[in-house]
Amino acid sequence: MIRRIGGGPRLSAATVHGGLVYVSGHVPDDLSTGVEDQARQVLAKIDAILAEAGTDKARILTATVWLPAIGDFAAFNTVWDAWVPPGEAPARACVESRLAHPGIKVEIGCISALPDG
C-alpha cells in the first residue's frame, strides 16, 4: 500500500511505502531570513511530516541538502548538528545548487524508516 502525505497536483510532502518514508525536498516559508533560520524552518517541517508518517528524525536513513551558496555550509551545519539526535546521524549529501527561488537558502529531502519497517 502507498500512502501520500500532503498530496497536491504536482507532488506530495512525503510518500510512505514498504516501511520507508520518502520526504520530498522542502524549503522554508519565510525567505527573508538567513540560512540558519531557514534551516530551522525546514527541519521543523520535516519533523512534522515524519510525525504524521509515524516516525521521527532518529530513523532518518539518508538526507540530501541543497545550498545555493556552499559558503553557508558551516552555518547550516550548526543548525543540523543541534537537530540530529546524538549517535543517529544519517548518511547525508550536501551540494551547491541553484534553487527554485533566489530567496531560498536551503532545501532538504530525506528517506526515513518506520518503527516497524
C-alpha positions in Angstrom: 0.0 0.0 0.0 1.2 3.5 -0.8 0.2 6.4 1.4 0.8 10.0 0.4 1.1 12.8 2.9 0.3 16.4 2.0 -0.5 15.5 -1.6 -1.0 18.1 -4.2 -1.4 18.2 -8.0 2.4 18.2 -8.6 4.0 16.4 -5.6 3.4 15.0 -2.1 5.2 16.2 1.0 6.0 12.6 1.6 5.2 9.1 0.3 5.1 6.1 2.6 5.7 2.6 1.2 7.4 -0.6 2.2 8.4 0.6 5.7 10.0 3.8 4.4 9.0 7.4 4.3 10.3 9.4 1.3 10.2 13.0 2.2 10.3 15.5 -0.7 12.7 18.4 -0.8 11.3 21.1 1.5 12.1 24.8 1.6 11.3 27.5 4.2 8.2 29.6 4.2 10.0 32.8 5.3 12.6 33.7 2.8 13.6 36.9 4.4 15.8 35.2 7.0 19.3 33.8 6.9 20.4 30.2 6.3 20.3 29.2 10.0 16.7 30.3 10.5 15.7 28.8 7.1 17.3 25.5 8.1 15.3 25.5 11.4 12.1 26.1 9.4 12.8 23.3 7.0 13.8 20.9 9.8 10.6 21.7 11.7 8.6 20.8 8.6 10.5 17.5 8.3 9.8 16.8 12.0 6.1 17.4 11.4 6.0 15.2 8.3 7.8 12.4 9.9 5.5 12.5 12.9 2.5 12.4 10.6 4.0 9.4 8.9 4.6 7.7 12.3 8.3 8.0 12.7 10.9 10.6 13.7 14.3 12.1 12.9 16.2 9.3 14.8 15.1 7.0 12.0 16.3 9.0 9.0 18.4 6.8 6.8 19.7 9.4 4.3 19.3 13.1 3.7 20.1 15.4 0.8 20.8 19.1 1.5 20.9 21.7 -1.3 22.5 25.1 -0.6 22.7 27.8 -3.3 25.8 29.1 -1.6 28.2 26.4 -0.4 29.8 29.2 1.7 26.7 28.7 4.0 27.9 25.1 4.7 29.3 25.8 8.2 26.4 27.9 9.3 23.9 25.3 8.1 25.8 22.6 9.9 25.5 24.4 13.3 21.7 24.0 13.0 21.9 20.5 11.5 24.2 19.3 14.2 22.0 20.6 17.0 18.9 18.9 15.4 20.3 15.4 14.7 20.0 13.2 17.8 23.4 12.1 19.1 24.6 8.9 17.6 21.8 9.0 15.0 23.3 11.0 12.1 22.0 9.7 8.8 24.0 9.3 5.6 24.0 12.8 4.1 24.9 14.6 0.9 25.2 18.4 0.8 25.6 20.1 -2.6 25.6 23.6 -4.0 22.7 24.1 -6.4 20.6 26.8 -7.8 17.2 26.6 -6.2 13.7 27.4 -7.4 13.6 30.9 -5.9 16.6 33.2 -5.2 15.5 33.8 -1.6 15.7 30.1 -0.7 18.9 29.4 1.2 18.4 25.7 1.9 16.3 22.7 0.7 16.3 19.3 2.4 14.8 15.9 1.5 15.3 12.6 3.2 14.3 9.0 3.5 13.3 7.6 6.9 12.4 4.1 8.2 9.2 3.5 10.0 9.5 2.0 13.5 8.2 -1.4 12.3 9.9 -1.1 8.9 
